Amino acid sequence: MSLLPNDIKDDEIRIISSERNLPVNTSKREELKNMNKPEKPKWKLWFIITAILFFGGLCVFFWWEVKSDTLPEEKEHLQITTLPINEEGNVQSDISVPKVKPVENGFVQTFDTVLNKEKFTVFIPHNLVPELKVGVETLKDTTAKFVVQAADIRKDNGGIVGAYVYKGNLLSKGQAKAGFCAIIDGKSIVGVAESTPYLEQAIESDGYFFRQYPLVVEGQPVNNRLKYSSLRKALAELNGEIVVIMSHNRMTLNEFSQYLVDMGVKNAIYLVGSSSFGFAIDDEGNRIEFGKEQENPSINTNYIIWK
């Protein structure tokens, strides 16, 4: 009996290999591997990108809220709490006021002082009587020796913020801020109170009255909630006199309050700060200007002036 072609004998072994052991082209092998790999979900990548953009946006938003100088000055604040003076580094140190020669005509004494590397300018009116004025034409008053913006103006309707009395007439009502300045019989009283008899006295005596943020009460700094930084001005009681103190650098209200206390200020309220315009006439007749004039000021822009 003849054997079939390619058949094997009893004493021979045939090795049968699987398909996997057959030689395969390299590119074909990679293609097979890739076909067996599960496809990665694309939503994970989009989720990561969205999360990064979201948290990045939040960081930019909060940074802008802290640093921005465009927040409205007239935001209401009624919480009044005094801060304890830190005995280390916040010890009161009254600033020395340079002596000036007495003159018959009124003038404004100005000098700079430095405290903890921060520079301030102090304005002291001499032989001058304060009053309030409404309207930017005040800046053209040739009889005025010292002019500084007083009460804040609302951003929405341009009205004066808080109670405002002009020559006994109540032009604005409300108590947006607890700090106040009353001018009665030619004398300025600076204080902090949610209710004060000086408002009625100003009306009855044809005097003046306005409200602002409180800064210092009886030698104690006042805590304000506004945390952004700006150039600052204050109407302050210093060494028994009413003066204006202006910062040269941007700072928060709380930082400004503490510097005023360190200078020896007894009571102080805020005046419109930032780049608000004003001027002072010194003993030699020189006009000292600060800030910049507004292009389209409100008709209710108001000032405390000394003549």
C-alpha positions in Angstrom: 0.0 0.0 0.0 1.5 3.3 -1.1 1.5 6.3 1.1 -0.3 9.5 0.3 1.8 12.4 -0.7 3.1 14.4 2.3 1.8 11.7 4.6 3.9 10.7 7.6 5.2 7.3 8.7 4.6 5.7 12.1 8.1 6.6 13.2 7.8 10.3 12.2 6.3 13.4 14.0 4.6 16.3 12.3 4.5 19.6 14.2 1.4 21.7 13.6 1.8 25.4 14.6 -1.0 27.9 15.4 -1.7 31.0 13.3 0.0 33.1 16.0 3.3 31.6 15.3 3.2 32.4 11.6 5.4 35.2 10.5 3.5 38.5 10.4 4.5 41.8 8.8 5.6 44.4 11.5 3.2 47.1 10.5 0.4 44.6 10.4 1.3 43.5 13.9 1.1 47.1 15.3 -2.2 47.6 13.5 -3.6 44.5 15.2 -2.4 45.7 18.6 -4.0 49.1 18.1 -7.3 47.5 17.1 -7.3 45.6 20.4 -6.6 48.7 22.6 -9.7 50.4 24.1 -10.3 54.0 22.9 -9.5 56.7 25.6 -12.6 58.8 26.5 -12.2 62.4 25.2 -14.5 63.9 27.9 -11.7 63.6 30.5 -9.4 65.9 28.5 -12.2 68.5 28.1 -13.1 68.3 31.8 -9.4 69.0 32.8 -9.2 72.0 30.4 -12.5 73.4 31.6 -11.5 73.1 35.3 -8.2 74.9 34.6 -9.9 77.7 32.8 -12.6 78.0 35.6 -10.2 78.2 38.5 -7.9 80.5 36.6 -10.8 82.8 36.0 -11.7 82.8 39.7 -8.1 83.7 40.6 -8.2 86.7 38.2 -11.6 87.8 39.5 -10.6 87.8 43.2 -7.2 89.5 42.4 -9.1 92.3 40.6 -11.6 92.7 43.5 -8.7 93.3 45.9 -6.5 95.5 43.7 -9.1 97.5 41.8 -9.3 101.2 42.5 -12.6 101.7 40.7 -14.9 100.5 43.5 -17.5 103.1 44.5 -16.4 105.3 47.5 -20.0 105.7 48.6 -20.7 102.0 49.5 -22.6 102.0 52.8 -20.9 101.0 55.9 -22.5 101.1 59.4 -20.4 98.7 61.4 -18.2 100.6 63.8 -15.6 98.7 65.8 -12.4 100.0 67.2 -9.1 98.1 66.9 -6.7 97.8 69.9 -3.4 99.6 69.4 -0.5 97.2 69.1 2.1 98.3 71.7 4.9 96.9 69.5 5.3 99.2 66.5 2.1 101.2 66.8 3.1 103.5 69.6 1.7 107.0 69.2 4.4 109.5 68.2 3.1 113.1 67.7 4.5 114.7 64.6 6.4 117.9 65.2 4.7 120.9 63.5 7.2 123.4 62.0 6.7 126.9 63.4 5.5 129.7 61.1 5.6 133.4 61.4 2.3 134.9 62.4 0.6 136.9 59.6 -2.6 138.9 59.6 -4.0 137.3 56.5 -5.1 133.7 56.6 -3.0 131.0 54.9 -2.4 127.3 54.8 0.8 125.8 56.3 1.9 122.7 54.5 4.7 120.3 55.4 5.7 116.6 54.8 6.2 114.0 57.4 7.5 110.4 57.1 6.2 107.5 59.3 7.5 104.0 58.8 8.8 104.9 55.3 5.4 106.3 54.3 5.2 109.9 53.3 2.2 112.2 54.2 1.5 115.9 53.6 -0.2 117.9 56.4 -2.3 121.0 55.7 -3.0 123.4 58.6 -5.3 126.3 58.0 -4.3 129.5 59.9 -6.7 132.4 60.6 -9.2 130.9 58.2 -13.0 130.1 58.6 -14.4 126.8 57.2 -17.6 126.3 55.3 -19.2 124.0 52.8 -19.8 124.7 49.1 -21.6 122.8 46.3 -20.6 122.9 42.7 -17.3 123.0 40.8 -17.4 126.7 40.4 -16.0 126.7 44.0 -12.6 126.0 42.4 -12.8 129.5 40.8 -13.4 131.3 44.1 -10.5 133.7 44.4 -11.3 134.3 48.1 -10.8 130.7 49.0 -7.4 129.8 50.6 -8.0 126.0 51.0 -10.3 123.7 49.0 -10.8 120.0 49.5 -13.6 117.7 48.4 -15.9 116.7 51.3 -18.8 114.2 50.9 -19.0 111.4 48.4 -21.3 111.4 45.4 -23.5 108.5 44.4 -22.6 106.7 41.2 -26.2 105.9 40.3 -28.0 109.3 40.6 -25.2 111.8 41.4 -26.7 112.7 44.7 -24.7 113.5 47.9 -24.2 110.5 50.2 -25.6 110.9 53.7 -26.9 114.0 55.5 -25.7 117.3 54.1 -26.5 120.7 55.5 -25.6 123.9 53.7 -26.2 127.2 55.5 -28.9 125.5 57.6 -30.6 123.9 54.7 -30.8 120.1 54.7 -29.9 119.3 51.1 -29.5 115.5 51.5 -30.9 113.0 54.1 -29.7 109.6 55.3 -26.9 108.2 57.2 -24.6 106.2 55.0 -21.6 106.7 57.2 -21.1 107.3 60.9 -18.3 109.8 60.6 -19.3 113.5 60.6 -18.1 117.1 60.4 -20.2 119.9 61.7 -19.3 123.5 61.2 -21.1 125.7 63.7 -20.3 129.4 64.3 -17.2 129.1 62.2 -15.7 126.1 64.1 -15.3 122.6 62.9 -16.2 119.5 65.0 -15.0 116.1 63.8 -16.5 113.0 65.3 -18.1 109.6 64.9 -21.7 108.9 65.9 -24.7 107.3 64.3 -26.9 110.0 65.9 -25.5 113.4 66.9 -27.1 116.7 68.1 -24.7 118.6 65.9 -26.9 117.9 62.9 -29.8 119.8 64.5 -27.5 122.5 65.7 -26.1 123.0 62.2 -29.6 123.4 60.9 -30.7 125.8 63.6 -27.6 128.0 63.4 -27.4 128.2 59.6 -24.3 126.0 59.8 -22.9 123.1 57.8 -22.8 119.3 58.2 -21.7 116.3 56.2 -21.0 112.6 56.8 -18.0 110.5 55.8 -16.2 107.2 56.7 -14.9 107.3 60.3 -11.2 106.8 60.7 -10.1 107.6 64.3 -12.2 107.9 67.5 -10.5 109.2 70.6 -7.1 108.0 69.5 -8.3 104.6 68.4 -8.3 103.4 64.7 -11.7 102.4 63.3 -12.2 99.2 61.4 -13.7 99.7 57.9 -14.8 96.9 55.6 -13.4 98.5 52.4 -10.2 96.7 51.7 -9.0 98.2 48.4 -6.1 100.6 48.2 -6.1 104.2 47.1 -4.6 107.6 47.8 -6.2 108.9 51.1 -7.2 112.2 52.6 -8.5 112.8 56.2 -10.0 115.7 58.1 -8.4 115.2 61.4 -8.0 116.7 64.9 -4.3 117.0 65.6 -2.8 118.8 68.5 -6.1 120.6 69.1 -6.4 121.9 65.5 -8.4 120.7 62.6 -6.1 119.7 59.7 -6.1 117.8 56.5 -3.7 114.9 56.1 -3.0 113.3 52.7 -1.1 110.1 51.8 1.5 110.0 49.0 1.0 106.3 48.4 -2.0 104.0 48.0 -3.2 102.3 51.1 -6.4 100.8 52.6 -8.6 102.7 55.0 -7.5 100.6 57.9 -3.8 101.2 57.1 -4.5 104.9 56.8 -6.3 104.9 60.2 -3.4 103.3 61.9 -0.9 105.8 60.5 -3.2 108.7 61.7 -3.2 107.2 65.2 0.6 106.8 65.1 0.8 110.5 64.2 -1.1 111.4 67.3 -4.5 112.2 65.7 -7.4 112.2 68.2 -10.4 112.1 65.8 -10.6 111.8 62.1 -13.0 111.2 59.2 -12.3 110.4 55.6 -12.4 113.0 52.8 -12.8 112.1 49.1 -9.4 110.6 48.2 -7.8 109.2 45.1 -7.2 111.9 42.5 -9.8 114.4 43.8 -8.7 117.9 43.0 -8.0 120.7 45.5 -5.6 123.5 46.3 -4.0 125.5 49.2 -2.6 129.0 49.4 0.5 129.3 51.6 1.9 132.3 53.6 3.7 133.6 50.5 0.6 133.4 48.3 1.8 130.3 46.3 -1.0 128.1 45.1 -0.3 124.4 45.9 -2.5 122.1 43.8 -3.1 118.3 44.3 -5.1 115.7 42.4 -6.7 116.5 39.0 -9.8 118.2 37.8 -12.7 116.0 36.6 -13.8 116.3 33.0 -17.5 115.9 33.7 -18.1 116.5 37.4 -21.4 116.0 39.1 -23.4 119.2 39.9 -23.4 118.0 43.5 -19.6 117.8 43.8 -19.0 119.5 47.1 -16.1 120.9 49.1 -15.0 122.1 52.5 -13.3 125.4 52.0 -11.5 127.8 54.2 -11.5 131.6 53.7 
